[in-house]
Amino acid sequence: MIQDSFPWKTSLILADAEWLETVFNALHSGLAPGFELSYSSAGMAWVLPFSLYPAGYHCAPRQPLPFMSLRVQKSHLALYHMGLYASAQLTEDFLVQLMADGALKPDMGKGCLRLKRNRPVPTAALQWLAQQLTPAAYIDLYEAAIRPKG
C-alpha cells in the first residue's frame, strides 16, 4: 500500500492513496534508467543523482538536479516536470497525448499538470511523458535552458 512506501503521506485517505499510487506507477514505470526517486516532507521527486550530474541544481548546487515531482495538494495532485517547463514542443506533444488518453481540458501551468480528484488518471499519457527524456537528453535540455543568452 502507498502509505507503507511513502510514510510522509500517512494522512492520506484510502481513495487518495490509490489515486496517488496509480499516478506514481504510471510515471515510475516509464522512466529511463538513471533517474533516482527521493522523498521529502513535501512529496516525492525523481532527480538526476550527483553521479550523473555532479554540478547539481544551479539554484542550489548541493541538491541533485530535479526532473519531476509529485505533490499532494488540497484539491489536486500536482505533477511538476522540468522538461515541460523547458520545452514548448514537449508540452504540445504531451497535450496531444492527454487528449488521446481522454483527458478533458487539462489543468496545466508552464511545467505543471494538476490532476483533479474524481477524474480518470491519464495513465497512458503519463507513461508517455515519463519515457520522453533520458538522463542525457534531460541534461542537454537543462543546460540549454540555463545557458546565458547572447
Buried (B, 14 or more C-beta within 10 A) or exposed (E): EBBEBBEBBEEBEEEBBBBBBBBBBBBBEBBBEBBBBBEEEEBBBBBBBBEBBEEBBEEEEEBBBBBBBBBBEEEBBBBBBBBBBBBEEBBEBBBEBBBEBEBEEBBBEEBBBBBEEEEEBBBBBBBBBBEBBBBEEBBEBBEEEEEEEE
